[in-house]
Amino acid sequence: MFIVECKSILPPYTIKDHAKTNARIISEIQKFQKNATFFENNNRYVKQKLGIALDTRIEDVVRIFVTSSTLGAAGYFNGVYMIDEAAFNAFLFRNPPLLRDIDMNVYAKQNCWEFDGKITAAKLKSFLLNPPSLKMMEKQLKRQTNTVGNMKVTRYNKVIPNRYYSIDDDSDISELQQLFNNLVENSDTFKIADSDDKY
């Protein structure tokens, strides 16, 4: 049984806002825990409302807190999975991360079994633990530690190789197309999109 609460929280813009947003999320999760515990302890009522047999066995209860504020990380706090609205919607609507050209044509989609076929409990749990869009972002971050005086400062920098190519209208783009195909075929992250893929 999945118990989900959605909460609209404005995205932070400053470090101070970020700290306030985190504090609010923790406060809202504590309230959510009380509501979720009620439904978990009164699952007979839940079964009646869902129209399922009262003798149906609930093997596991998963609590999910969805926020409109982009978290940028997969979270698990006091028995509650935290996910942002954009990532959660992508899962529900079966929209894996994609590579598109400037005309919005899909060339490749990220390999992730969680987005293939019907939604199952196992796929949702796997997605919540490690959303594919965040896996992709982690590959673009590099941890750096610098020493300033007697302090060590650790930060993450976004490091993306240059993927922009300039070609004129008269150029033969077959070489560029082959380069792109090689990039995708030798990647464990993306696969060439099928012609019937529509996103």
N, C-alpha and C positions, 0 to 999 in steps of 0.2 A: 504494500500500500504506500503510495506516494502522497505526502502531505506538502502542499506548496503554498507559500505566501508570496505575493508580489507587492513590492513597496516602491513608490516613486520617491527618489532621492536625487536632488540636484547634483550634477557633477561638480567636483571641487576644481578650483582654478589656482589656488595658492597652497603653499605648504600648510598654512594654518587651516584653510578650508579642508584639506585632505585629512588632517587630524580630526577635525570636527565630524567629517563624513564617516570616518572609521568608528568614532565614538557613537554616532547615531545608529550605524548598522549594528553594532554590538547591542545597543539598547533595544532596537527593534527585534533582534533575534531572541533576546530574553523574553520579550512579550510573546513572540511567536512560539517559543518553547511551551509556554503555559497553554496556549490554544491547541497546539499539536498533541500535548499530553492528554488533554480532555478527549480529543477525537480518538486517540490511540486506546485510551481506557474505556471508551464507549463505542467500540467499533460495531456493536450491534446496531446502533443508531445510524452509523455511516453506511452499513450494508443495506439497511432499509431504504435510505435515501438514494443509494446507487442502484437499487432494485436487484441486488444479488442475494443468493440463498444465505440464510442466517448461519447455516453450518459450514459455509465456505471458510477454509483455514487461511489466515493471513500469516505468511511465513516471515515476513520482514516489513518493517516500517522505515521508510526513508523520508527524511525531512529536507525540504529544499526551500531556500530563501532566494528569491529573484529580485534584483534591484535594477532600476532604470539607470543608475549611475554605473558607468563602465568600471569594472574592477581591475581588469588587466592581469588578473591572476585567478587560478582556481583556488577556492577556499573551502576549508572544513573547520568549523568552529563549534565546539561543545555539541557534537553530534548532528550538526546541521551543515549541509552542503550550501555554499554560496556561489551564485552564478549571476552574470549580468544579463539583462534582457536581450541584447543583441545576439550573444552567443547561444542563449537558450532558444530563441526564435529560430535561429539557423538550424539547430538540431530538430526542433519540432516540424519545421517545414522542409526538412531533408535537403538543406542547402550547404554542401561542403564548401570550404574555401576554394576559390577559383582563380585561374590566370586568364585575363581578358586582354584583348587589344584595345586600341583607342576607339574602335567602333563598337565595343562591348561584345564582340564575338568571343565565345568561350573556346580556349585552346586546350586547357588542361584543368583537371580538378584534383584536389588533394585526396590521396589514398587514406581512407578512414572507414573501417567497417561499421562504425557507429552510425554512419549516414546511409548505409546501403540497406535497401529493403524496409520491412516493417519495423516500427519501434518496438523494442523489447525492454524488459527491466534490466537485463544484463548490459544492453547497449547504452541505456540511459545512465546507469551507474558508472560505466567505463568513461562515458563522455564527461560526467560531473567531476571525476577524479583528474582528468587531464584533457580539457577541451582542445581539439585539433588546432584551432586558430591561435591558441596560446603556445602550443608546441612550435608552430611556425615562427611566432614572434621570438621565442627563446633562442632560436637558431640565429637570429639577427642581433642578439645582444652579447656583448663581451664584458666580462667582469674585469675591472681595473682597480688596482690599489696604489695609491700615491702616499708618500710621506710628506706631511707639512709640519715642519718643526718636530715636535715629539709625538705627533698624532698620525695615525694611519687612517686615511680616508678611502673607503671602498665605494665604487659607483659602477653603474652599468651604462655602457655606451652602445648606441645603435650602430652596428657596422654592417653595411650592405654593399656588396660589390656593385660597380657601375653596370647597370643593365640597360642603359639607354643607347640606342644606335641611331645614327643620322644617315638617311639615304635620300637621294634625290629621286624625282619621279621617273627618270629614265633608267634607274638602276635595275639590275636583275636581282630580285629579292630571294631567289632560290637558295643562295648561299646562307642568307640570314634565316630562312625557314629551316634549313638543315641544321644550323647551329641550335636553333630553338628545340627542334625535335630531339637532338642529341642530349640537350640539357634535361628535358623531361624524361626521356627513356632511361637515362642513367641516374635518375633520382628515385629515392625511396619515398619521397614526399608527394610527388605529383604523377598523374598518369594522363595520357592524351584523352581528351573528352570524346565520347562516342558521338556520332552524327545525330543520334536521337536524344542526346542530353539537352535539356532545356532548363535554363536557370534565369 
